[in-house]
Amino acid sequence: MNDPSINDLRTKLENYLTAQTGHPTQISDMRPLAGGASRDSWALTAHSGDETHRLVLRKDLPTTMNENALSRREEFRLMQKAYDAGVKVARLRYVCDDVAVLGLPFFLMDFVPGTSIGRKVITLPELESARERLPEQMAEQLARIHAIPPDDAALDFLMRPQDGRSAAEQVIAEAYAVLDALNAPLPAFEFALRWAHNNAPSDDGLTLIHGDFRIGNILVDADGLSAVIDWEFAHIGHPVEEIGYLCMRDWRFGNDHLHAGGLCPRERFISAYEQHSGRRVDRAVADWWEIVGNIRWGIICLAQAERHLSGDDPSVELASLGRRSVEMQMEALSLIDKIGL
């Protein structure tokens, strides 16, 4: 690979790993990983002394889609906590906040085989048996995540409901704040958020929330789920938030008739989650969080487009996400209409 910028990145990373390991380190097979508009990810092979390791570099981009997203050190700490709790997470290796090293904060973790591209997970013939296993596996992993104590002092950096708000009230306030920052008073969002406010569920126990748990943020191989990835939106909140989010139409990748991630009917996934977690899920609350998931994702799509339009992070992918917002607006309104005002 003769791209000067990539060669420079590789050289700087070799110097960093040499200092960390105490052995001269060379990097080969360095390639960008597809997917993900929030972080810059690379697969690589590090040769250090007599050892060879396949690693993944996860590095900040110049801009972020969410000001509340975790820093790389925070994400590293959270993933380590999840790893220790038995969640399928890559083994963590190194974390660095010194921007003099690679220009932006980063961390390194072990490479885990599998694909995270949602449409491939849903359509590849070689993953047919994996798709049958995934609902149960995902429910089990989500239950393990939610079992991690939310008041653990090691996780005190996580955002949580403030000022006496419920988790539902917190996400509504955050959605309004982003719209205000974007100066985007869109009638569909305003109506949907007013409905969400008037019908907000109460809390029945807060948990650790992955924050983006769906097809596209898990690695899948022939045996099913091999790792849960992309933890930067983790926070403390209502556990059913994750179920509503997973069930959004946008994460079914064309398999719209299979409500839970394009994999199975929603009831099958919820029943598996209840079995693994010991929690009962109110289906009406799951409906509410699915609607709010569409609202939040539609607003995030606008924020993603603004990263491009501002000139700070030019990207065709970011620009294209802006038009997706209208799809989420329509979906939220359709779901509200289906439930009834």
Phi and psi restraints in degrees (value plus and minus 20) as a CYANA .aco file:
   2 ASN   PHI    -123.4   -83.4
   2 ASN   PSI     -12.2    27.8
   3 ASP   PHI     -82.6   -42.6
   3 ASP   PSI     100.5   140.5
   4 PRO   PHI     -76.9   -36.9
   4 PRO   PSI     -58.6   -18.6
   5 SER   PHI     -86.9   -46.9
   5 SER   PSI     -57.2   -17.2
   6 ILE   PHI     -91.1   -51.1
   6 ILE   PSI     -60.3   -20.3
   7 ASN   PHI     -81.4   -41.4
   7 ASN   PSI     -58.8   -18.8
   8 ASP   PHI     -86.4   -46.4
   8 ASP   PSI     -62.6   -22.6
   9 LEU   PHI     -81.3   -41.3
   9 LEU   PSI     -63.8   -23.8
  10 ARG   PHI     -82.9   -42.9
  10 ARG   PSI     -63.7   -23.7
  11 THR   PHI     -82.5   -42.5
  11 THR   PSI     -64.7   -24.7
  12 LYS   PHI     -84.0   -44.0
  12 LYS   PSI     -58.5   -18.5
  13 LEU   PHI     -90.3   -50.3
  13 LEU   PSI     -56.8   -16.8
  14 GLU   PHI     -80.5   -40.5
  14 GLU   PSI     -62.7   -22.7
  15 ASN   PHI     -84.0   -44.0
  15 ASN   PSI     -61.5   -21.5
  16 TYR   PHI     -83.4   -43.4
  16 TYR   PSI     -67.1   -27.1
  17 LEU   PHI     -89.0   -49.0
  17 LEU   PSI     -52.4   -12.4
  18 THR   PHI     -81.5   -41.5
  18 THR   PSI     -62.4   -22.4
  19 ALA   PHI     -87.9   -47.9
  19 ALA   PSI     -55.8   -15.8
  20 GLN   PHI     -94.7   -54.7
  20 GLN   PSI     -59.8   -19.8
  21 THR   PHI    -110.5   -70.5
  21 THR   PSI     -41.7    -1.7
  22 GLY   PHI      58.9    98.9
  22 GLY   PSI     -10.8    29.2
  23 HIS   PHI    -148.7  -108.7
  23 HIS   PSI     123.1   163.1
  24 PRO   PHI     -75.8   -35.8
  24 PRO   PSI     109.8   149.8
  25 THR   PHI    -142.2  -102.2
  25 THR   PSI     112.5   152.5
  26 GLN   PHI    -136.9   -96.9
  26 GLN   PSI     126.9   166.9
  27 ILE   PHI    -136.2   -96.2
  27 ILE   PSI     113.3   153.3
  28 SER   PHI    -150.3  -110.3
  28 SER   PSI     150.2   190.2
  29 ASP   PHI      34.1    74.1
  29 ASP   PSI      20.3    60.3
  30 MET   PHI    -104.4   -64.4
  30 MET   PSI     103.5   143.5
  31 ARG   PHI    -167.1  -127.1
  31 ARG   PSI     125.8   165.8
  32 PRO   PHI     -91.1   -51.1
  32 PRO   PSI     126.0   166.0
  33 LEU   PHI    -115.1   -75.1
  33 LEU   PSI     114.2   154.2
  34 ALA   PHI     -92.3   -52.3
  34 ALA   PSI     132.3   172.3
  35 GLY   PHI      69.2   109.2
  35 GLY   PSI     132.9   172.9
  36 GLY   PHI      71.0   111.0
  36 GLY   PSI      93.9   133.9
  37 ALA   PHI    -124.3   -84.3
  37 ALA   PSI     -15.1    24.9
  38 SER   PHI    -123.6   -83.6
  38 SER   PSI     -45.2    -5.2
  39 ARG   PHI    -160.6  -120.6
  39 ARG   PSI     138.4   178.4
  40 ASP   PHI    -117.6   -77.6
  40 ASP   PSI      97.2   137.2
  41 SER   PHI    -142.3  -102.3
  41 SER   PSI     119.2   159.2
  42 TRP   PHI    -155.5  -115.5
  42 TRP   PSI     119.2   159.2
  43 ALA   PHI    -116.2   -76.2
  43 ALA   PSI     124.5   164.5
  44 LEU   PHI    -177.7  -137.7
  44 LEU   PSI     143.6   183.6
  45 THR   PHI    -138.1   -98.1
  45 THR   PSI     104.8   144.8
  46 ALA   PHI    -126.8   -86.8
  46 ALA   PSI     106.4   146.4
  47 HIS   PHI    -128.3   -88.3
  47 HIS   PSI      90.6   130.6
  48 SER   PHI    -150.6  -110.6
  48 SER   PSI      91.6   131.6
  49 GLY   PHI      42.0    82.0
  49 GLY   PSI    -146.5  -106.5
  50 ASP   PHI    -113.6   -73.6
  50 ASP   PSI     -16.2    23.8
  51 GLU   PHI    -128.2   -88.2
  51 GLU   PSI     127.3   167.3
  52 THR   PHI    -148.4  -108.4
  52 THR   PSI     110.1   150.1
  53 HIS   PHI    -150.7  -110.7
  53 HIS   PSI     114.5   154.5
  54 ARG   PHI    -108.8   -68.8
  54 ARG   PSI     104.1   144.1
  55 LEU   PHI    -147.9  -107.9
  55 LEU   PSI     145.6   185.6
  56 VAL   PHI    -144.6  -104.6
  56 VAL   PSI     109.1   149.1
  57 LEU   PHI    -115.5   -75.5
  57 LEU   PSI     107.6   147.6
  58 ARG   PHI    -141.2  -101.2
  58 ARG   PSI      93.1   133.1
  59 LYS   PHI    -146.7  -106.7
  59 LYS   PSI     128.6   168.6
  60 ASP   PHI     -82.6   -42.6
  60 ASP   PSI     133.6   173.6
  61 LEU   PHI    -119.2   -79.2
  61 LEU   PSI     148.3   188.3
  62 PRO   PHI     -80.4   -40.4
  62 PRO   PSI     -48.8    -8.8
  63 THR   PHI    -149.2  -109.2
  63 THR   PSI     149.7   189.7
  64 THR   PHI    -150.1  -110.1
  64 THR   PSI     131.7   171.7
  65 MET   PHI    -101.3   -61.3
  65 MET   PSI     -37.3     2.7
  66 ASN   PHI    -168.4  -128.4
  66 ASN   PSI      99.1   139.1
  67 GLU   PHI     -85.2   -45.2
  67 GLU   PSI     -38.7     1.3
  68 ASN   PHI    -110.3   -70.3
  68 ASN   PSI     -17.9    22.1
  69 ALA   PHI     -82.9   -42.9
  69 ALA   PSI     129.2   169.2
  70 LEU   PHI     -86.7   -46.7
  70 LEU   PSI     129.6   169.6
  71 SER   PHI     -92.5   -52.5
  71 SER   PSI     149.1   189.1
  72 ARG   PHI     -85.0   -45.0
  72 ARG   PSI     -56.7   -16.7
  73 ARG   PHI     -87.2   -47.2
  73 ARG   PSI     -59.6   -19.6
  74 GLU   PHI     -85.8   -45.8
  74 GLU   PSI     -62.9   -22.9
  75 GLU   PHI     -83.0   -43.0
  75 GLU   PSI     -60.5   -20.5
  76 PHE   PHI     -78.9   -38.9
  76 PHE   PSI     -67.1   -27.1
  77 ARG   PHI     -84.0   -44.0
  77 ARG   PSI     -62.2   -22.2
  78 LEU   PHI     -86.2   -46.2
  78 LEU   PSI     -64.3   -24.3
  79 MET   PHI     -83.0   -43.0
  79 MET   PSI     -56.1   -16.1
  80 GLN   PHI     -83.9   -43.9
  80 GLN   PSI     -60.9   -20.9
  81 LYS   PHI     -83.2   -43.2
  81 LYS   PSI     -62.5   -22.5
  82 ALA   PHI     -85.5   -45.5
  82 ALA   PSI     -61.2   -21.2
  83 TYR   PHI     -78.6   -38.6
  83 TYR   PSI     -65.5   -25.5
  84 ASP   PHI     -86.0   -46.0
  84 ASP   PSI     -46.1    -6.1
  85 ALA   PHI    -106.9   -66.9
  85 ALA   PSI     -17.1    22.9
  86 GLY   PHI      70.8   110.8
  86 GLY   PSI     -13.4    26.6
  87 VAL   PHI     -92.8   -52.8
  87 VAL   PSI     123.8   163.8
  88 LYS   PHI     -93.5   -53.5
  88 LYS   PSI      75.2   115.2
  89 VAL   PHI    -153.9  -113.9
  89 VAL   PSI     125.6   165.6
  90 ALA   PHI     -80.1   -40.1
  90 ALA   PSI     128.1   168.1
  91 ARG   PHI     -88.8   -48.8
  91 ARG   PSI     110.1   150.1
  92 LEU   PHI    -104.3   -64.3
  92 LEU   PSI     124.9   164.9
  93 ARG   PHI    -137.6   -97.6
  93 ARG   PSI     -85.8   -45.8
  94 TYR   PHI    -158.9  -118.9
  94 TYR   PSI     129.1   169.1
  95 VAL   PHI    -154.1  -114.1
  95 VAL   PSI     121.6   161.6
  96 CYS   PHI    -160.7  -120.7
  96 CYS   PSI     105.6   145.6
  97 ASP   PHI    -117.8   -77.8
  97 ASP   PSI     -29.5    10.5
  98 ASP   PHI     -95.0   -55.0
  98 ASP   PSI      87.5   127.5
  99 VAL   PHI     -88.7   -48.7
  99 VAL   PSI     -32.9     7.1
 100 ALA   PHI     -89.8   -49.8
 100 ALA   PSI     -37.3     2.7
 101 VAL   PHI     -98.0   -58.0
 101 VAL   PSI     -79.8   -39.8
 102 LEU   PHI    -142.0  -102.0
 102 LEU   PSI     -14.7    25.3
 103 GLY   PHI      77.9   117.9
 103 GLY   PSI     -48.0    -8.0
 104 LEU   PHI    -168.5  -128.5
 104 LEU   PSI     137.4   177.4
 105 PRO   PHI     -79.6   -39.6
 105 PRO   PSI     132.6   172.6
 106 PHE   PHI    -177.9  -137.9
 106 PHE   PSI     146.7   186.7
 107 PHE   PHI    -163.1  -123.1
 107 PHE   PSI     145.5   185.5
 108 LEU   PHI    -143.9  -103.9
 108 LEU   PSI     119.5   159.5
 109 MET   PHI    -161.7  -121.7
 109 MET   PSI     146.7   186.7
 110 ASP   PHI     -85.3   -45.3
 110 ASP   PSI     127.0   167.0
 111 PHE   PHI     -95.8   -55.8
 111 PHE   PSI     113.3   153.3
 112 VAL   PHI    -137.0   -97.0
 112 VAL   PSI     104.6   144.6
 113 PRO   PHI     -83.2   -43.2
 113 PRO   PSI     128.9   168.9
 114 GLY   PHI     118.9   158.9
 114 GLY   PSI     144.3   184.3
 115 THR   PHI    -128.3   -88.3
 115 THR   PSI     124.6   164.6
 116 SER   PHI    -132.7   -92.7
 116 SER   PSI     -22.9    17.1
 117 ILE   PHI     -90.8   -50.8
 117 ILE   PSI      94.6   134.6
 118 GLY   PHI     -73.8   -33.8
 118 GLY   PSI     -67.3   -27.3
 119 ARG   PHI     -85.4   -45.4
 119 ARG   PSI     -53.2   -13.2
 120 LYS   PHI     -88.5   -48.5
 120 LYS   PSI     -61.8   -21.8
 121 VAL   PHI     -77.8   -37.8
 121 VAL   PSI     -59.6   -19.6
 122 ILE   PHI    -100.2   -60.2
 122 ILE   PSI     -45.4    -5.4
 123 THR   PHI    -136.9   -96.9
 123 THR   PSI     -44.1    -4.1
 124 LEU   PHI     -82.5   -42.5
 124 LEU   PSI     107.0   147.0
 125 PRO   PHI     -78.9   -38.9
 125 PRO   PSI     -55.6   -15.6
 126 GLU   PHI     -89.8   -49.8
 126 GLU   PSI     -29.5    10.5
 127 LEU   PHI    -125.9   -85.9
 127 LEU   PSI      -4.9    35.1
 128 GLU   PHI     -79.8   -39.8
 128 GLU   PSI     -67.5   -27.5
 129 SER   PHI     -88.6   -48.6
 129 SER   PSI     -53.0   -13.0
 130 ALA   PHI     -83.5   -43.5
 130 ALA   PSI     -60.4   -20.4
 131 ARG   PHI     -82.2   -42.2
 131 ARG   PSI     -52.5   -12.5
 132 GLU   PHI     -88.6   -48.6
 132 GLU   PSI     -53.0   -13.0
 133 ARG   PHI    -103.3   -63.3
 133 ARG   PSI     -45.5    -5.5
 134 LEU   PHI     -78.3   -38.3
 134 LEU   PSI     -63.7   -23.7
 135 PRO   PHI     -75.7   -35.7
 135 PRO   PSI     -66.2   -26.2
 136 GLU   PHI     -85.3   -45.3
 136 GLU   PSI     -63.4   -23.4
 137 GLN   PHI     -85.0   -45.0
 137 GLN   PSI     -62.8   -22.8
 138 MET   PHI     -86.2   -46.2
 138 MET   PSI     -59.5   -19.5
 139 ALA   PHI     -82.7   -42.7
 139 ALA   PSI     -60.5   -20.5
 140 GLU   PHI     -84.8   -44.8
 140 GLU   PSI     -64.7   -24.7
 141 GLN   PHI     -85.7   -45.7
 141 GLN   PSI     -59.2   -19.2
 142 LEU   PHI     -84.4   -44.4
 142 LEU   PSI     -59.4   -19.4
 143 ALA   PHI     -83.3   -43.3
 143 ALA   PSI     -59.7   -19.7
 144 ARG   PHI     -83.9   -43.9
 144 ARG   PSI     -61.0   -21.0
 145 ILE   PHI     -81.9   -41.9
 145 ILE   PSI     -66.2   -26.2
 146 HIS   PHI     -90.6   -50.6
 146 HIS   PSI     -35.4     4.6
 147 ALA   PHI    -103.9   -63.9
 147 ALA   PSI     -32.8     7.2
 148 ILE   PHI     -88.6   -48.6
 148 ILE   PSI     105.4   145.4
 149 PRO   PHI     -76.6   -36.6
 149 PRO   PSI     102.1   142.1
 150 PRO   PHI     -89.9   -49.9
 150 PRO   PSI     -38.9     1.1
 151 ASP   PHI    -118.4   -78.4
 151 ASP   PSI      -7.7    32.3
 152 ASP   PHI     -78.5   -38.5
 152 ASP   PSI     107.2   147.2
 153 ALA   PHI     -79.8   -39.8
 153 ALA   PSI     -46.7    -6.7
 154 ALA   PHI     -89.2   -49.2
 154 ALA   PSI     -33.1     6.9
 155 LEU   PHI    -133.4   -93.4
 155 LEU   PSI       6.4    46.4
 156 ASP   PHI     -89.8   -49.8
 156 ASP   PSI     -29.1    10.9
 157 PHE   PHI    -102.3   -62.3
 157 PHE   PSI     -29.6    10.4
 158 LEU   PHI     -94.9   -54.9
 158 LEU   PSI     120.3   160.3
 159 MET   PHI     -87.1   -47.1
 159 MET   PSI     126.1   166.1
 160 ARG   PHI    -169.6  -129.6
 160 ARG   PSI     144.3   184.3
 161 PRO   PHI     -75.4   -35.4
 161 PRO   PSI     117.5   157.5
 162 GLN   PHI    -139.2   -99.2
 162 GLN   PSI     143.9   183.9
 163 ASP   PHI      35.4    75.4
 163 ASP   PSI      18.2    58.2
 164 GLY   PHI      54.3    94.3
 164 GLY   PSI     -11.5    28.5
 165 ARG   PHI     -97.0   -57.0
 165 ARG   PSI     131.3   171.3
 166 SER   PHI     -98.1   -58.1
 166 SER   PSI     149.0   189.0
 167 ALA   PHI     -80.2   -40.2
 167 ALA   PSI     -58.6   -18.6
 168 ALA   PHI     -84.9   -44.9
 168 ALA   PSI     -65.2   -25.2
 169 GLU   PHI     -83.8   -43.8
 169 GLU   PSI     -53.7   -13.7
 170 GLN   PHI     -84.7   -44.7
 170 GLN   PSI     -66.1   -26.1
 171 VAL   PHI     -88.6   -48.6
 171 VAL   PSI     -52.6   -12.6
 172 ILE   PHI     -85.3   -45.3
 172 ILE   PSI     -64.7   -24.7
 173 ALA   PHI     -81.7   -41.7
 173 ALA   PSI     -60.4   -20.4
 174 GLU   PHI     -85.6   -45.6
 174 GLU   PSI     -58.3   -18.3
 175 ALA   PHI     -83.7   -43.7
 175 ALA   PSI     -64.3   -24.3
 176 TYR   PHI     -80.9   -40.9
 176 TYR   PSI     -59.2   -19.2
 177 ALA   PHI     -83.5   -43.5
 177 ALA   PSI     -60.5   -20.5
 178 VAL   PHI     -87.8   -47.8
 178 VAL   PSI     -63.1   -23.1
 179 LEU   PHI     -80.2   -40.2
 179 LEU   PSI     -61.0   -21.0
 180 ASP   PHI     -84.6   -44.6
 180 ASP   PSI     -61.9   -21.9
 181 ALA   PHI     -84.8   -44.8
 181 ALA   PSI     -52.7   -12.7
 182 LEU   PHI    -104.2   -64.2
 182 LEU   PSI     -27.5    12.5
 183 ASN   PHI      34.2    74.2
 183 ASN   PSI      30.4    70.4
 184 ALA   PHI    -145.0  -105.0
 184 ALA   PSI      55.2    95.2
 185 PRO   PHI    -100.2   -60.2
 185 PRO   PSI      57.5    97.5
 186 LEU   PHI    -108.3   -68.3
 186 LEU   PSI     107.9   147.9
 187 PRO   PHI     -76.5   -36.5
 187 PRO   PSI     -59.7   -19.7
 188 ALA   PHI     -83.4   -43.4
 188 ALA   PSI     -64.1   -24.1
 189 PHE   PHI     -87.6   -47.6
 189 PHE   PSI     -60.9   -20.9
 190 GLU   PHI     -80.9   -40.9
 190 GLU   PSI     -63.2   -23.2
 191 PHE   PHI     -85.6   -45.6
 191 PHE   PSI     -67.2   -27.2
 192 ALA   PHI     -83.2   -43.2
 192 ALA   PSI     -59.7   -19.7
 193 LEU   PHI     -88.8   -48.8
 193 LEU   PSI     -55.5   -15.5
 194 ARG   PHI     -84.3   -44.3
 194 ARG   PSI     -62.3   -22.3
 195 TRP   PHI     -80.9   -40.9
 195 TRP   PSI     -65.0   -25.0
 196 ALA   PHI     -80.4   -40.4
 196 ALA   PSI     -61.6   -21.6
 197 HIS   PHI     -82.3   -42.3
 197 HIS   PSI     -63.3   -23.3
 198 ASN   PHI     -92.0   -52.0
 198 ASN   PSI     -38.0     2.0
 199 ASN   PHI    -141.5  -101.5
 199 ASN   PSI      -1.7    38.3
 200 ALA   PHI     -83.2   -43.2
 200 ALA   PSI     113.9   153.9
 201 PRO   PHI     -97.9   -57.9
 201 PRO   PSI     137.3   177.3
 202 SER   PHI    -105.3   -65.3
 202 SER   PSI     144.2   184.2
 203 ASP   PHI     -97.6   -57.6
 203 ASP   PSI     122.0   162.0
 204 ASP   PHI    -148.9  -108.9
 204 ASP   PSI      18.8    58.8
 205 GLY   PHI      95.7   135.7
 205 GLY   PSI      97.6   137.6
 206 LEU   PHI    -108.5   -68.5
 206 LEU   PSI     129.8   169.8
 207 THR   PHI    -157.4  -117.4
 207 THR   PSI     149.7   189.7
 208 LEU   PHI     -84.2   -44.2
 208 LEU   PSI     113.3   153.3
 209 ILE   PHI    -137.3   -97.3
 209 ILE   PSI     107.0   147.0
 210 HIS   PHI     -80.5   -40.5
 210 HIS   PSI     -64.3   -24.3
 211 GLY   PHI      76.3   116.3
 211 GLY   PSI     -33.6     6.4
 212 ASP   PHI    -174.5  -134.5
 212 ASP   PSI      21.5    61.5
 213 PHE   PHI    -102.0   -62.0
 213 PHE   PSI      90.3   130.3
 214 ARG   PHI    -190.3  -150.3
 214 ARG   PSI     150.7   190.7
 215 ILE   PHI     -82.0   -42.0
 215 ILE   PSI     109.9   149.9
 216 GLY   PHI      92.9   132.9
 216 GLY   PSI     -44.2    -4.2
 217 ASN   PHI    -140.9  -100.9
 217 ASN   PSI       4.3    44.3
 218 ILE   PHI    -149.6  -109.6
 218 ILE   PSI     130.1   170.1
 219 LEU   PHI    -112.7   -72.7
 219 LEU   PSI     116.3   156.3
 220 VAL   PHI    -147.8  -107.8
 220 VAL   PSI     108.2   148.2
 221 ASP   PHI    -139.6   -99.6
 221 ASP   PSI    -187.6  -147.6
 222 ALA   PHI     -81.9   -41.9
 222 ALA   PSI     -43.4    -3.4
 223 ASP   PHI    -113.9   -73.9
 223 ASP   PSI     -21.8    18.2
 224 GLY   PHI      93.1   133.1
 224 GLY   PSI    -159.3  -119.3
 225 LEU   PHI     -92.5   -52.5
 225 LEU   PSI     101.5   141.5
 226 SER   PHI    -126.8   -86.8
 226 SER   PSI     -41.9    -1.9
 227 ALA   PHI    -187.4  -147.4
 227 ALA   PSI     129.2   169.2
 228 VAL   PHI    -118.0   -78.0
 228 VAL   PSI     108.3   148.3
 229 ILE   PHI    -143.6  -103.6
 229 ILE   PSI     157.2   197.2
 230 ASP   PHI      37.0    77.0
 230 ASP   PSI      55.5    95.5
 231 TRP   PHI    -121.0   -81.0
 231 TRP   PSI      -9.2    30.8
 232 GLU   PHI     -90.0   -50.0
 232 GLU   PSI     -33.1     6.9
 233 PHE   PHI    -124.6   -84.6
 233 PHE   PSI      -2.2    37.8
 234 ALA   PHI     -83.9   -43.9
 234 ALA   PSI     129.3   169.3
 235 HIS   PHI    -183.6  -143.6
 235 HIS   PSI    -197.3  -157.3
 236 ILE   PHI    -123.1   -83.1
 236 ILE   PSI     107.4   147.4
 237 GLY   PHI    -184.8  -144.8
 237 GLY   PSI    -181.2  -141.2
 238 HIS   PHI    -100.9   -60.9
 238 HIS   PSI     106.1   146.1
 239 PRO   PHI     -79.9   -39.9
 239 PRO   PSI     -50.4   -10.4
 240 VAL   PHI     -92.4   -52.4
 240 VAL   PSI     -35.1     4.9
 241 GLU   PHI     -70.6   -30.6
 241 GLU   PSI     -62.0   -22.0
 242 GLU   PHI     -88.8   -48.8
 242 GLU   PSI     -54.1   -14.1
 243 ILE   PHI     -91.3   -51.3
 243 ILE   PSI     -64.0   -24.0
 244 GLY   PHI     -80.9   -40.9
 244 GLY   PSI     -59.7   -19.7
 245 TYR   PHI     -87.5   -47.5
 245 TYR   PSI     -65.1   -25.1
 246 LEU   PHI     -78.1   -38.1
 246 LEU   PSI     -54.1   -14.1
 247 CYS   PHI    -105.0   -65.0
 247 CYS   PSI     -20.7    19.3
 248 MET   PHI     -78.8   -38.8
 248 MET   PSI     124.3   164.3
 249 ARG   PHI     -76.5   -36.5
 249 ARG   PSI     -56.5   -16.5
 250 ASP   PHI     -84.7   -44.7
 250 ASP   PSI     -41.5    -1.5
 251 TRP   PHI    -119.2   -79.2
 251 TRP   PSI      -5.3    34.7
 252 ARG   PHI    -117.0   -77.0
 252 ARG   PSI     -32.8     7.2
 253 PHE   PHI      31.5    71.5
 253 PHE   PSI      27.6    67.6
 254 GLY   PHI      75.7   115.7
 254 GLY   PSI     -40.8    -0.8
 255 ASN   PHI    -107.2   -67.2
 255 ASN   PSI      41.7    81.7
 256 ASP   PHI     -84.3   -44.3
 256 ASP   PSI     -44.3    -4.3
 257 HIS   PHI     -95.7   -55.7
 257 HIS   PSI     -33.2     6.8
 258 LEU   PHI    -125.4   -85.4
 258 LEU   PSI      77.9   117.9
 259 HIS   PHI     -79.8   -39.8
 259 HIS   PSI     -58.6   -18.6
 260 ALA   PHI    -110.4   -70.4
 260 ALA   PSI      72.3   112.3
 261 GLY   PHI      46.2    86.2
 261 GLY   PSI      -1.5    38.5
 262 GLY   PHI      52.0    92.0
 262 GLY   PSI      -5.2    34.8
 263 LEU   PHI    -129.8   -89.8
 263 LEU   PSI     -57.5   -17.5
 264 CYS   PHI    -182.8  -142.8
 264 CYS   PSI     147.9   187.9
 265 PRO   PHI     -80.9   -40.9
 265 PRO   PSI     130.2   170.2
 266 ARG   PHI     -78.0   -38.0
 266 ARG   PSI     -59.8   -19.8
 267 GLU   PHI     -81.6   -41.6
 267 GLU   PSI     -55.8   -15.8
 268 ARG   PHI     -83.1   -43.1
 268 ARG   PSI     -63.9   -23.9
 269 PHE   PHI     -87.2   -47.2
 269 PHE   PSI     -65.6   -25.6
 270 ILE   PHI     -81.1   -41.1
 270 ILE   PSI     -61.7   -21.7
 271 SER   PHI     -82.6   -42.6
 271 SER   PSI     -60.1   -20.1
 272 ALA   PHI     -86.0   -46.0
 272 ALA   PSI     -60.6   -20.6
 273 TYR   PHI     -84.1   -44.1
 273 TYR   PSI     -62.9   -22.9
 274 GLU   PHI     -80.5   -40.5
 274 GLU   PSI     -60.5   -20.5
 275 GLN   PHI     -84.4   -44.4
 275 GLN   PSI     -63.7   -23.7
 276 HIS   PHI     -97.5   -57.5
 276 HIS   PSI     -52.6   -12.6
 277 SER   PHI    -114.7   -74.7
 277 SER   PSI     -43.4    -3.4
 278 GLY   PHI      56.2    96.2
 278 GLY   PSI     -10.8    29.2
 279 ARG   PHI    -120.4   -80.4
 279 ARG   PSI     124.9   164.9
 280 ARG   PHI    -113.4   -73.4
 280 ARG   PSI     114.0   154.0
 281 VAL   PHI    -124.5   -84.5
 281 VAL   PSI     101.1   141.1
 282 ASP   PHI     -94.9   -54.9
 282 ASP   PSI      97.1   137.1
 283 ARG   PHI     -84.1   -44.1
 283 ARG   PSI     -53.2   -13.2
 284 ALA   PHI     -87.5   -47.5
 284 ALA   PSI     -54.9   -14.9
 285 VAL   PHI     -88.0   -48.0
 285 VAL   PSI     -56.8   -16.8
 286 ALA   PHI     -82.9   -42.9
 286 ALA   PSI     -58.0   -18.0
 287 ASP   PHI     -79.6   -39.6
 287 ASP   PSI     -66.4   -26.4
 288 TRP   PHI     -80.4   -40.4
 288 TRP   PSI     -65.4   -25.4
 289 TRP   PHI     -89.7   -49.7
 289 TRP   PSI     -47.0    -7.0
 290 GLU   PHI     -87.7   -47.7
 290 GLU   PSI     -62.7   -22.7
 291 ILE   PHI     -81.5   -41.5
 291 ILE   PSI     -67.6   -27.6
 292 VAL   PHI     -85.8   -45.8
 292 VAL   PSI     -53.1   -13.1
 293 GLY   PHI     -79.1   -39.1
 293 GLY   PSI     -62.3   -22.3
 294 ASN   PHI     -86.1   -46.1
 294 ASN   PSI     -59.8   -19.8
 295 ILE   PHI     -81.0   -41.0
 295 ILE   PSI     -70.0   -30.0
 296 ARG   PHI     -84.3   -44.3
 296 ARG   PSI     -63.0   -23.0
 297 TRP   PHI     -86.8   -46.8
 297 TRP   PSI     -57.7   -17.7
 298 GLY   PHI     -82.6   -42.6
 298 GLY   PSI     -58.5   -18.5
 299 ILE   PHI     -90.3   -50.3
 299 ILE   PSI     -60.1   -20.1
 300 ILE   PHI     -82.2   -42.2
 300 ILE   PSI     -57.0   -17.0
 301 CYS   PHI     -78.2   -38.2
 301 CYS   PSI     -60.1   -20.1
 302 LEU   PHI     -84.9   -44.9
 302 LEU   PSI     -61.4   -21.4
 303 ALA   PHI     -85.6   -45.6
 303 ALA   PSI     -56.4   -16.4
 304 GLN   PHI     -83.2   -43.2
 304 GLN   PSI     -64.0   -24.0
 305 ALA   PHI     -82.9   -42.9
 305 ALA   PSI     -55.8   -15.8
 306 GLU   PHI     -83.7   -43.7
 306 GLU   PSI     -52.7   -12.7
 307 ARG   PHI     -79.2   -39.2
 307 ARG   PSI     -57.5   -17.5
 308 HIS   PHI     -95.2   -55.2
 308 HIS   PSI     -68.5   -28.5
 309 LEU   PHI     -83.2   -43.2
 309 LEU   PSI     -49.5    -9.5
 310 SER   PHI     -89.8   -49.8
 310 SER   PSI     -38.3     1.7
 311 GLY   PHI      65.5   105.5
 311 GLY   PSI     -23.6    16.4
 312 ASP   PHI     -96.0   -56.0
 312 ASP   PSI     -47.7    -7.7
 313 ASP   PHI    -166.7  -126.7
 313 ASP   PSI      48.8    88.8
 314 PRO   PHI     -77.7   -37.7
 314 PRO   PSI     108.8   148.8
 315 SER   PHI    -183.4  -143.4
 315 SER   PSI     107.0   147.0
 316 VAL   PHI     -82.9   -42.9
 316 VAL   PSI     -58.1   -18.1
 317 GLU   PHI     -81.0   -41.0
 317 GLU   PSI     -66.3   -26.3
 318 LEU   PHI     -84.2   -44.2
 318 LEU   PSI     -61.3   -21.3
 319 ALA   PHI     -82.0   -42.0
 319 ALA   PSI     -61.6   -21.6
 320 SER   PHI     -87.8   -47.8
 320 SER   PSI     -47.1    -7.1
 321 LEU   PHI     -86.4   -46.4
 321 LEU   PSI     -47.3    -7.3
 322 GLY   PHI     -78.1   -38.1
 322 GLY   PSI     -60.2   -20.2
 323 ARG   PHI     -91.4   -51.4
 323 ARG   PSI     -40.4    -0.4
 324 ARG   PHI     -88.3   -48.3
 324 ARG   PSI     -40.3    -0.3
 325 SER   PHI     -76.6   -36.6
 325 SER   PSI     -57.7   -17.7
 326 VAL   PHI     -86.0   -46.0
 326 VAL   PSI     -50.1   -10.1
 327 GLU   PHI     -85.4   -45.4
 327 GLU   PSI     -61.7   -21.7
 328 MET   PHI     -88.3   -48.3
 328 MET   PSI     -56.3   -16.3
 329 GLN   PHI     -81.3   -41.3
 329 GLN   PSI     -65.2   -25.2
 330 MET   PHI     -84.7   -44.7
 330 MET   PSI     -60.9   -20.9
 331 GLU   PHI     -84.8   -44.8
 331 GLU   PSI     -64.1   -24.1
 332 ALA   PHI     -81.0   -41.0
 332 ALA   PSI     -65.3   -25.3
 333 LEU   PHI     -85.2   -45.2
 333 LEU   PSI     -58.2   -18.2
 334 SER   PHI     -85.1   -45.1
 334 SER   PSI     -60.7   -20.7
 335 LEU   PHI     -87.9   -47.9
 335 LEU   PSI     -58.6   -18.6
 336 ILE   PHI     -83.0   -43.0
 336 ILE   PSI     -63.2   -23.2
 337 ASP   PHI     -82.9   -42.9
 337 ASP   PSI     -59.0   -19.0
 338 LYS   PHI     -85.8   -45.8
 338 LYS   PSI     -62.0   -22.0
 339 ILE   PHI     -91.2   -51.2
 339 ILE   PSI     -56.9   -16.9
 340 GLY   PHI      81.7   121.7
 340 GLY   PSI     120.2   160.2
